[in-house]
């Protein structure tokens, strides 16, 4: 059961930046940049800590300590490639006149 919950948390972490950026693309006023970062860190960081705690309960170790202290930084690092894709899409949208 813990393995499935941990994988679910990691799946949420994986799709969270794409979901937030697509919401930003569709409704920019609904999702300003500060709200995007708040959602990323407010949802992603606890999911990362929860996933690390579930993994630790099976295998031992202290993974949740690293996730607790550096999970926010990992979420921001995971956001950067998605942000580049978003910027590229926005660039081509502006060039095509849409």
Secondary structure, DSSP 8 states (H G I E B T S, - for coil): -HHHHHHHHHHHHHHHHHHHHHHHHH-TTTS-HHHHHHHIIIIIHHHHHHHHHHHHHHH-S-HHHHHHHHHHHHHHHHHHHHHHHHHHHHHHHHHHT-
